[in-house]
Amino acid sequence: MRPVSLDILDILKVLPTLGGLGGTQDWSLFQAYLPAKPINGISVVDTNEIPPIKTLDELTFEDEVVQITVRAEVYQTGYDKSVIVFNALNAVSRLTVEPEDSGELPYWYVAFSPETSILYIGRDENGNFVFTLNFKCPRRAVS
């Protein structure tokens, strides 16, 4: 199964107010890092909690965790973008993903469950406001 962060980026990139993947537009989405520019950006990082578990029917069950970081030049804007991300992911349940690689089984997410509320963690070295959200993302291969 591919990293959860890529599936989440696929969900977020279609939201009109969050920008696209990479790039230099005012709001951009990134996997696993947040470059210095653009200032306003969102990064999704896989922070796996436990190793995959094989079930009795030999399908893999994964209990994944991701951390989402939102950085903004203006506090209110950063908080507002964090709310958009939180609400978009919190609304997902029973999402099935069909991998592009034909040798890989499809899989589904039970839900994206928030582990915390939106947390303001302070300012970065350039004075920008930084927020973080953590989601548990249990998924299972489809038989």
C-alpha positions in Angstrom: 0.0 0.0 0.0 1.2 3.5 -0.8 1.9 6.0 2.0 -1.2 7.5 3.6 0.2 11.0 3.1 -0.3 10.6 -0.7 -3.9 9.6 -0.3 -4.6 12.5 2.0 -2.9 14.9 -0.5 -5.2 13.5 -3.2 -8.1 14.5 -1.0 -6.8 18.0 -0.1 -5.6 19.0 -3.6 -9.2 19.1 -4.9 -10.3 21.6 -2.2 -10.2 24.9 -4.1 -8.8 27.0 -1.2 -5.8 24.9 -0.4 -3.8 25.1 -3.7 -2.1 22.3 -5.6 0.7 20.0 -5.0 4.2 21.6 -4.8 4.6 24.8 -6.7 4.9 28.4 -5.6 1.3 29.5 -5.5 0.1 31.3 -2.4 -1.0 28.0 -0.8 0.7 24.8 -1.7 0.6 21.2 -0.5 3.7 19.1 0.2 4.6 15.6 1.3 7.0 15.1 4.2 8.5 18.6 4.3 7.6 22.3 4.1 10.0 24.4 2.1 10.8 28.0 3.0 8.7 29.3 0.1 5.9 29.7 -0.3 5.3 30.9 3.2 1.7 29.7 3.3 1.8 25.9 3.0 0.6 22.5 4.2 2.7 19.4 4.7 1.5 15.9 5.3 3.9 13.4 7.0 3.5 9.7 7.7 4.2 8.9 11.4 3.3 5.3 11.4 2.2 4.0 14.8 2.4 0.2 14.6 3.6 -2.3 12.1 1.0 -3.8 9.7 -1.0 -6.7 11.1 -2.1 -9.8 9.2 -5.7 -10.8 9.9 -7.0 -14.3 10.0 -8.1 -14.0 6.4 -4.4 -13.0 5.5 -5.3 -9.5 4.6 -3.2 -6.6 5.9 -4.6 -4.2 8.4 -2.6 -1.0 9.0 -3.2 1.5 11.8 -1.5 4.5 10.3 -1.0 8.0 11.7 -0.3 11.2 9.8 0.7 14.6 11.0 -0.4 17.7 9.1 1.5 21.0 9.5 -0.1 24.3 8.4 2.1 27.3 8.2 0.8 30.8 7.5 2.0 34.4 7.5 -1.3 35.4 9.3 -2.6 33.6 12.4 -6.3 33.7 11.4 -5.5 32.5 7.9 -3.5 29.5 9.2 -6.2 28.6 11.7 -8.9 28.9 9.0 -6.9 26.6 6.6 -6.4 24.1 9.5 -10.2 24.0 10.1 -10.7 23.3 6.3 -8.3 20.4 6.5 -9.7 19.1 9.8 -13.3 19.1 8.5 -12.4 17.6 5.1 -10.6 14.6 6.7 -13.0 14.2 9.6 -15.8 13.7 7.1 -14.2 10.8 5.3 -15.3 7.2 6.0 -15.1 4.0 4.1 -12.9 5.5 1.4 -11.7 2.9 -1.1 -8.5 3.5 -3.0 -7.7 1.7 -6.3 -3.9 1.7 -6.7 -2.5 2.7 -10.1 -0.1 -0.3 -9.9 -2.1 -3.3 -11.2 -0.1 -5.7 -9.0 -1.4 -4.1 -5.8 -4.6 -4.9 -4.0 -7.2 -2.1 -3.5 -7.6 -1.0 0.1 -10.0 1.1 2.1 -9.9 3.5 5.0 -12.3 3.0 7.9 -12.1 6.7 8.6 -9.7 9.5 9.3 -10.0 10.0 13.0 -8.5 13.1 14.6 -6.1 12.3 17.5 -6.0 15.9 18.6 -7.8 19.2 17.9 -6.0 21.9 15.9 -2.9 22.7 17.9 -1.1 26.0 17.5 2.6 25.1 18.1 4.1 28.6 17.8 6.1 30.5 15.3 8.8 29.3 13.0 12.3 30.9 12.7 10.8 33.5 10.3 7.9 34.5 12.5 5.2 32.6 10.6 2.4 30.9 12.5 2.4 27.0 12.7 -0.4 24.7 13.4 -0.5 20.9 13.5 -3.2 18.2 13.3 -2.8 14.5 13.8 -5.1 11.8 12.3 -5.3 8.1 12.8 -6.0 6.4 9.5 -6.8 2.7 9.9 -6.9 0.9 6.5 -7.3 -2.6 5.2 -6.7 -4.4 2.0 -9.8 -5.3 0.1 -10.3 -9.0 -0.6 
